[in-house]
Amino acid sequence: MLAGLWLLLGAIWLAVYPLLAGGGRVPPSAEGVAELEAEKDRLIRDLHELDLDRATGKLSEEDYRALEARLKRRAVATLEEIDAARPRSGAERTAT
Amino acid sequence: MSVYRLGEIALWVGLGLALYGAVLGHVAGRRRDPRLAESAMRSVFGTAVCVAFAYLLLTLGFLNDEFRLSYVADNASRAMPAWYKMTAVWGGMEGSMLLWALILAGYSTAAVWIHRRRQAELAPHAAAVLQAIMAFFLGVMVFSSRPFAMLDFTPPDGLGLNPLLQNRWMAAHPPSLYLGYVGWSVPFAFAMAALIRGRLGADWIVAMRKWALVPFLFLTIGNLMGSHWAYIELGWGGFWGWDPVENSAIMPWFVGAAFVHSIMIQEKRGMLKMWNIGLVTAVFSLTILGTFVTRSGIIESVHAFASTDIGFIFLGFLAIVIGTAIALAWWRSDLLKSENRLESYTSRESAFLFNNLLLVGIGFAIWWGTFFPFISEAVTGERISVGPPFFNQVNGPLSIALLLLLGIGPMIAWRRASRRNLERNFRMPLVALAVAGIAAVMLGLRQWYAVSVVAFGVFVVATIVQELWRGTRARMRSKGVGPGAALLGLIGKNRRRYGGYVVHLGVVFVFAGVAGALFVTERAVRMRPGDEVEVGPFTVLYRGTDVEGGPNYTATVANLTIRDGDGEPRRMRPERRFYPTAQEQVTTEVAIWSRPFEDLYAIQESYEPGSDAVDITLLVNPMVLWIWIGGGVMVLGMLIALSTPRPGRKSRRAPPGDLEGHAEPRAEVGI
């Protein structure tokens, strides 16, 4: 019985501890970069799929080239945005 | 104080923590305060501790025959084997709610732990939504369906678990179904978080892909198990009766299948953002509805709804869920506009759109048919039921169209497909379709549904084989390996795509099994010892009945000997069981001889001790085995798709310059 009560008190302590301890361990949000990273991953996967679609005969060479060029342009732009955003999020971290 | 009072206290503490997290998560997200966010997210873990503790205590109550607990007295008895006492925990409304909460606690803990850094902005809001859902279920258990409610006295024995539920499939079915139901809370919570923060790009969709696939997998397993249980336990010879409870479990499956496909369109093309928010809200709402319908018996009568508060509580919660989602989507409607337009009707996104319309259409038809008696009784006072003919007539054509799309969708590229590509990709599968259709008619099939299943099923299989062959051939050329290594490599490097194809193959098998129900042969006979009867290709000899005892029942067991031509005779023993402690219920335990192309299914309807005569119903059910095989193949395909490495894991290792030359990362994953 007593052990059970201690367990429940421990559950409450688990939740309120970060408030009492001061300073959280959660890093400052880098959501802008995270979204760009997701976009980069998505574009890389799209490029793989494009290769597979060409290999399995779903795309003509002409369509493949056009779509590949479009995806690569977007991928390069995304990488540049990530590079530009990273120092900013680092600066935010220092400020916090 | 009884130790079981601690269970009630644990639920109260859990409720407090859930409410705390539900409020603090949003405050933390709004203020971007990491300390508050950490506390809100940790409240999820604290609640999980409370719920797990309460569940453990209730299980101990069952194992220790603690009949002072009203819920234990209603659902267990001393004679029940320990295994069934453990499964009886979720045999009623109160325990089901606790199981729901336990699974939600597990999912929430895992989701918050995994995404607290990866989706640092969304995670506190998602934790808050998950805690709000948890608060609802804990609130139901604290104020209405109390699993730890005590009686004023201790009964000498309990009423026992419904004998129909004393079956190994039924023991595994509810947890699997609940893993399927509850898992949708996570994509729903992150969808709401994305709406609140206005981050409605592909990020949340990519993060939630596996969180949608996992509950979809469990819903598939749960429905298969439930169907199998109905087939072997209910004793009517079928595997699906369009019962409200069955329908409640299959509705989220169809809408969930639509979501699993449509998120790919948002991920790849930035389209269908609003639709995806609508779908995930619909699936989550259907899981809540399904949980409620399963346990309340509400569909039986509108009066059952009025006689208890719980109906209004669930209805209120559903209204809040749907209302909140609509309000948030309205608020963020500018951000939910598509980034691209449909470029061509001959594109994969177009095929996916049709597939979504069909899946949601089937889901809606089932919802309408299921709730029509309830709606008609509420509106007109007269209960008008729609039976299996309604569901079969509406869903038959829709499901056939869906089967056809299973073959079409994967054969078309994203964005657009040229006429030449279409001709090249569809020539062989269309020839296979025509040959299979003509062969089916020539072999005597006349029902349009069966002919369509054969023709379209062969078409889908042909498209999959063609896809595998072309991919394997391309890999053999690029890697210089043999066909086996190339095939395994192709699937291994593209698990998401080929896992999906394996699922489609499983669906074809399930269709074949379902179509077999059109050709059932049934014979009901009274037999005395020595009597012989023929049904389908089988000759059935009755040799008399034994009376046997089980752990908590007695059974009359008919001894049948089955011959099929010159093959080895086989024994079958259909039973009727009498459970003296469980509301004096009688159940039938059917005997099944399962073969690849037909099942012989024997039901003992009644037994006359004086003359040793039995009334036996014999059915020959074609192709049923393929439903279970197809289900297994679907599960395998989902596991393959789920085993895809986390997005970004590989690409992060690749330097940015690789995108220019794109040699390394693309060779690693694609062809």
Interface residues (C-beta under 8 A of the other chain):
Chain A: M1 G4 L5 L7 L8 G10 A11 I12 W13 L14 A15 V16 Y17 P18 L19 G22 G23 G24 R25 V26 P27 P28 S29 A30 E31 A34 E35 E37 A38 E39 K40 D41 R42 I44 R45 D46 L47 H48 E49 D51 L52 D53 A55 T56 G57 K58 L59 S60 D63 L67 K72 A75 V76 L79 D83 T96
Chain B: M1 V3 L6 I9 A10 V13 G14 G16 L17 Y20 G21 R32 D33 P34 R35 L36 A37 E38 S39 M41 R42 S43 F45 G46 T47 V49 C50 F53 L57 R116 R117 R118 Q119 A120 E121 L122 R197 R199 G201 A202 D203 V206 A207 E267 K268 M411 I412 A413 W414 R415 R416 A417 S418 R420 N421 R424 N425 E467 R470 G471 A474 R475 N494 R497 P647 G648 S651 R652 P656 L659 E660 H662 P665 R666 V669 G670 I671
